[in-house]
Amino acid sequence: MIENLHILIDNRPAPNQPDSLPFLTEHGLSIWFEKGGEQWLIDTGASDAFIRNALMAGINTSQADYLVLSHNHNDHTGGVEWFLEINKKAQVYLSEWILKSTCYSLKEGIPKNIGMDKELLSQYADRFIRYPQKNTFITEGVALLSDIPSVHPLPAGNRTLAWQLYDHQENEILPDPFHHEIAVLVLSDGGNTLISSCTHKGILNTLKAAVSFSGRPVARFIGGLHLKDKAETKEELIHLAGIIEREYPELQIYTGHCTSDSAYEILKQIIPKQIHLFHSGYKFGQFCQQIM
């Protein structure tokens, strides 16, 4: 079963309650879970804040057995250096495309590099495992999915994101197809859990890849949906919610990070019992007990 599932860092603060801990927030995401006696970290946020939040939650990230970097953006890889300094054993999985490219934001009209710090790849060369564009188990019950089809439209927010291939003859900055994105699928008797930090390939495409790979429905989705404020129209979001309600009626979605408040509220109106908002320090308590 999956255990001790936490959101270590997120954009949103924890609700202000008398017994709440002062978890840090930042524009980034980091997720922790345990399965079969092994400890997993998905992304490191933008800084070392995820480590400090983990300590408040009673989690020792120096003991993680695996780190999976979901994609080549520094709000998910910015804490890697701090992680490698304290953790001497974890295998770090990342897409092979990260070694071939860097990424840019075009929001302000001038390309801004938002890719991973590539110096770490040579400084800690023995720690990184280059993962090809395929879907496969890397341990019993945990699979990495990086071959995600683009059957459904990708999030509109991707339009301001680009990449540059190092070996491209023209050295052009091109629209990012997100070949470098990896989702994590955790199998369990109580239903599969799909973790996709930013879901730049779109939730429908990522769900389709998970179901096709495992032959089983996804019970729970955890991660950002990359539905930026006003990037999709209200009609497009209503259409998306309608597909989820029709094709995945039992699915529970736990989202945050790059899911805007406006998009969340529209989805919540259509599928109120299927979508929930997480925050820094969010712990899946009873939820974990159900993933058996």
C-alpha positions as CSV (number, residue, x, y, z in Angstrom):
1,M,0.0,0.0,0.0
2,I,1.0,3.7,-0.3
3,E,1.7,5.4,3.0
4,N,2.8,8.7,4.5
5,L,1.7,10.7,1.4
6,H,2.5,14.4,1.9
7,I,2.6,17.6,-0.1
8,L,5.9,19.0,1.1
9,I,5.8,22.3,-0.7
10,D,3.1,24.1,-2.8
11,N,2.1,27.6,-3.8
12,R,-0.9,27.7,-1.4
13,P,-0.5,28.0,2.4
14,A,-2.1,25.7,4.9
15,P,-5.4,26.9,6.4
16,N,-4.9,29.1,9.4
17,Q,-5.9,26.8,12.3
18,P,-4.8,26.8,15.9
19,D,-2.9,23.5,15.6
20,S,-1.5,24.2,12.1
21,L,2.3,24.2,11.5
22,P,4.0,27.2,9.8
23,F,4.7,25.4,6.5
24,L,6.6,27.5,4.0
25,T,5.1,28.2,0.5
26,E,6.7,29.0,-2.8
27,H,5.9,28.6,-6.5
28,G,6.9,25.0,-6.7
29,L,5.8,21.5,-5.8
30,S,7.3,18.5,-4.0
31,I,5.5,15.3,-3.0
32,W,6.5,12.5,-0.7
33,F,5.2,9.0,-0.3
34,E,6.2,5.6,0.9
35,K,5.5,2.1,-0.5
36,G,6.8,-1.3,0.3
37,G,9.4,0.0,2.8
38,E,10.9,2.5,0.2
39,Q,10.6,6.3,0.3
40,W,9.9,8.4,-2.7
41,L,10.3,12.1,-3.4
42,I,8.6,13.6,-6.5
43,D,10.3,17.0,-7.3
44,T,12.1,19.4,-5.0
45,G,10.2,22.6,-5.5
46,A,12.3,25.8,-6.2
47,S,14.5,25.9,-3.2
48,D,15.4,24.0,0.1
49,A,12.0,24.9,1.5
50,F,10.7,21.4,0.9
51,I,13.4,20.0,3.2
52,R,12.4,22.4,6.0
53,N,8.7,21.6,5.6
54,A,9.5,17.9,5.6
55,L,11.3,18.2,8.9
56,M,8.2,19.9,10.4
57,A,6.1,17.0,9.1
58,G,8.5,14.4,10.7
59,I,10.0,13.4,7.3
60,N,13.7,12.9,6.8
61,T,14.4,13.5,3.1
62,S,18.0,12.4,3.5
63,Q,16.6,8.8,3.7
64,A,14.7,9.0,0.4
65,D,15.4,6.0,-1.8
66,Y,14.2,7.6,-5.1
67,L,13.8,11.1,-6.5
68,V,11.8,11.5,-9.6
69,L,12.1,14.9,-11.5
70,S,8.8,15.4,-13.3
71,H,10.1,17.8,-15.9
72,N,12.7,20.4,-16.8
73,H,11.4,23.4,-14.9
74,N,13.2,25.0,-12.0
75,D,10.2,25.3,-9.8
76,H,10.4,21.5,-9.6
77,T,14.1,21.0,-9.8
78,G,15.4,24.1,-7.9
79,G,15.9,22.2,-4.7
80,V,17.9,19.3,-6.2
81,E,21.3,20.6,-5.1
82,W,20.2,20.9,-1.5
83,F,18.7,17.4,-1.7
84,L,21.9,15.8,-3.1
85,E,24.0,17.5,-0.4
86,I,22.0,15.8,2.4
87,N,20.9,12.6,0.6
88,K,23.8,10.3,-0.3
89,K,21.9,7.3,-1.6
90,A,18.8,8.1,-3.7
91,Q,18.6,7.3,-7.4
92,V,17.5,10.4,-9.3
93,Y,15.3,9.6,-12.3
94,L,14.9,12.3,-15.0
95,S,13.9,12.3,-18.6
96,E,16.8,11.8,-21.1
97,W,15.4,14.9,-22.8
98,I,16.5,17.1,-19.9
99,L,20.1,16.4,-20.9
100,K,19.4,17.5,-24.4
101,S,17.6,20.7,-23.8
102,T,16.7,23.7,-21.7
103,C,13.4,25.4,-21.2
104,Y,12.1,29.0,-21.4
105,S,9.2,31.1,-20.3
106,L,7.9,33.6,-22.9
107,K,5.4,35.3,-20.7
108,E,7.2,38.6,-20.6
109,G,8.1,38.7,-24.3
110,I,11.8,37.9,-23.8
111,P,12.8,34.2,-23.4
112,K,13.7,33.5,-19.7
113,N,15.6,30.3,-18.9
114,I,13.6,28.2,-16.5
115,G,15.4,24.9,-17.0
116,M,17.2,22.8,-14.5
117,D,20.7,23.7,-13.4
118,K,22.7,21.4,-15.8
119,E,25.9,21.8,-13.8
120,L,24.4,19.3,-11.3
121,L,24.3,16.6,-14.0
122,S,28.1,16.6,-14.2
123,Q,28.8,17.4,-10.5
124,Y,26.6,14.4,-9.4
125,A,26.8,12.3,-12.6
126,D,26.7,9.0,-10.7
127,R,23.4,9.9,-9.1
128,F,21.3,10.5,-12.2
129,I,19.4,7.9,-14.2
130,R,18.5,9.0,-17.7
131,Y,14.9,7.7,-18.3
132,P,13.9,7.1,-21.9
133,Q,10.5,8.1,-23.4
134,K,8.6,5.0,-22.4
135,N,6.3,3.6,-19.7
136,T,7.7,0.9,-17.4
137,F,7.9,-0.3,-13.8
138,I,11.1,0.7,-12.0
139,T,10.1,-1.1,-8.8
140,E,7.3,-3.4,-7.9
141,G,4.1,-1.4,-8.1
142,V,5.7,1.9,-9.1
143,A,5.9,2.9,-12.8
144,L,7.2,5.9,-14.6
145,L,5.1,7.2,-17.6
146,S,6.9,9.4,-20.1
147,D,5.3,8.2,-23.3
148,I,2.1,10.2,-23.0
149,P,0.0,10.6,-26.2
150,S,-1.3,14.0,-27.2
151,V,-4.8,12.8,-28.1
152,H,-6.6,15.6,-26.3
153,P,-5.6,19.3,-26.5
154,L,-2.7,20.3,-24.3
155,P,-3.2,23.0,-21.6
156,A,-3.4,26.5,-23.2
157,G,-0.9,27.7,-20.6
158,N,1.8,25.8,-22.5
159,R,1.7,28.4,-25.2
160,T,4.0,30.7,-23.3
161,L,6.5,27.9,-22.7
162,A,9.3,26.8,-25.0
163,W,12.4,24.7,-25.2
164,Q,15.8,24.7,-27.0
165,L,17.5,21.5,-28.2
166,Y,21.3,21.6,-27.7
167,D,22.0,19.6,-30.9
168,H,19.4,21.4,-33.1
169,Q,21.1,22.9,-36.2
170,E,19.3,26.2,-36.0
171,N,19.6,26.5,-32.2
172,E,16.0,27.7,-32.3
173,I,13.7,28.3,-29.3
174,L,10.6,26.2,-30.2
175,P,7.2,25.5,-28.6
176,D,7.7,22.9,-25.9
177,P,6.1,19.5,-26.7
178,F,6.9,18.3,-23.1
179,H,8.6,15.1,-24.1
180,H,10.6,15.6,-20.9
181,E,7.5,15.2,-18.6
182,I,7.2,12.1,-16.4
183,A,4.2,11.0,-14.4
184,V,4.4,8.4,-11.6
185,L,1.8,5.6,-11.4
186,V,1.5,3.7,-8.0
187,L,-0.4,0.5,-8.1
188,S,-2.4,-0.8,-5.1
189,D,-5.3,-3.0,-4.4
190,G,-7.5,0.0,-3.4
191,G,-7.0,1.6,-6.8
192,N,-4.1,3.1,-8.6
193,T,-2.7,6.6,-7.8
194,L,-1.4,8.8,-10.5
195,I,1.0,11.6,-9.6
196,S,1.6,14.2,-12.2
197,S,3.2,17.4,-10.9
198,C,2.3,19.9,-13.6
199,T,0.5,17.8,-16.2
200,H,1.7,19.8,-19.1
201,K,0.5,16.9,-21.3
202,G,-3.0,17.4,-20.0
203,I,-4.9,15.4,-17.4
204,L,-6.9,13.5,-20.1
205,N,-3.8,12.4,-22.0
206,T,-2.0,11.5,-18.8
207,L,-5.0,9.4,-17.5
208,K,-5.2,7.7,-20.8
209,A,-1.6,6.7,-20.7
210,A,-2.0,5.4,-17.1
211,V,-5.0,3.3,-17.9
212,S,-3.6,1.9,-21.2
213,F,-0.4,0.9,-19.4
214,S,-1.9,-0.7,-16.3
215,G,-5.2,-2.0,-17.7
216,R,-6.8,-0.7,-14.6
217,P,-8.7,2.6,-13.8
218,V,-7.0,5.4,-11.9
219,A,-8.7,6.0,-8.5
220,R,-6.8,9.1,-7.5
221,F,-5.0,11.8,-9.4
222,I,-2.5,14.1,-7.5
223,G,-0.8,17.1,-9.0
224,G,-1.2,20.4,-10.8
225,L,-3.4,20.6,-13.9
226,H,-1.6,23.6,-15.6
227,L,-4.8,25.4,-15.9
228,K,-3.6,28.9,-15.7
229,D,-5.9,31.9,-14.9
230,K,-8.0,32.6,-17.9
231,A,-5.9,30.5,-20.3
232,E,-8.8,28.2,-21.0
233,T,-12.3,29.7,-21.5
234,K,-15.1,28.8,-19.1
235,E,-16.7,26.7,-21.8
236,E,-13.4,24.7,-22.3
237,L,-13.2,24.0,-18.6
238,I,-16.8,23.0,-18.4
239,H,-16.1,20.6,-21.3
240,L,-13.1,19.2,-19.6
241,A,-15.0,18.6,-16.4
242,G,-17.8,16.9,-18.4
243,I,-15.4,14.4,-19.9
244,I,-13.9,13.6,-16.5
245,E,-17.4,13.1,-15.0
246,R,-18.5,10.9,-17.9
247,E,-15.3,8.9,-18.5
248,Y,-13.8,8.8,-15.0
249,P,-16.8,9.0,-12.7
250,E,-15.0,7.4,-9.7
251,L,-11.8,9.4,-10.1
252,Q,-10.8,11.7,-7.2
253,I,-8.6,14.6,-8.1
254,Y,-6.3,16.4,-5.6
255,T,-4.8,19.5,-7.2
256,G,-2.9,22.6,-6.5
257,H,0.3,24.4,-7.7
258,C,-0.4,25.4,-11.3
259,T,-4.2,25.0,-11.1
260,S,-5.5,28.5,-10.8
261,D,-8.2,29.5,-8.3
262,S,-10.5,30.5,-11.2
263,A,-10.1,27.2,-13.0
264,Y,-10.5,25.2,-9.8
265,E,-13.8,27.0,-9.0
266,I,-15.3,26.3,-12.4
267,L,-14.3,22.6,-12.2
268,K,-15.6,22.4,-8.6
269,Q,-19.0,23.6,-9.8
270,I,-19.3,20.8,-12.3
271,I,-17.6,17.9,-10.4
272,P,-17.8,19.0,-6.7
273,K,-17.4,15.5,-5.3
274,Q,-14.4,14.7,-7.5
275,I,-12.0,17.6,-7.1
276,H,-10.2,18.8,-4.0
277,L,-7.5,21.4,-3.3
278,F,-4.2,20.7,-1.5
279,H,-1.6,23.0,0.0
280,S,1.9,23.1,1.6
281,G,2.0,20.5,4.4
282,Y,-1.2,18.7,3.2
283,K,-1.2,15.1,4.6
284,F,-3.4,12.4,3.1
285,G,-4.4,10.7,6.3
286,Q,-7.5,8.6,5.9
287,F,-6.8,8.8,2.2
288,C,-3.6,6.8,2.7
289,Q,-5.5,4.1,4.7
290,Q,-7.9,3.7,1.7
291,I,-5.0,3.1,-0.8
292,M,-4.4,-0.5,0.1
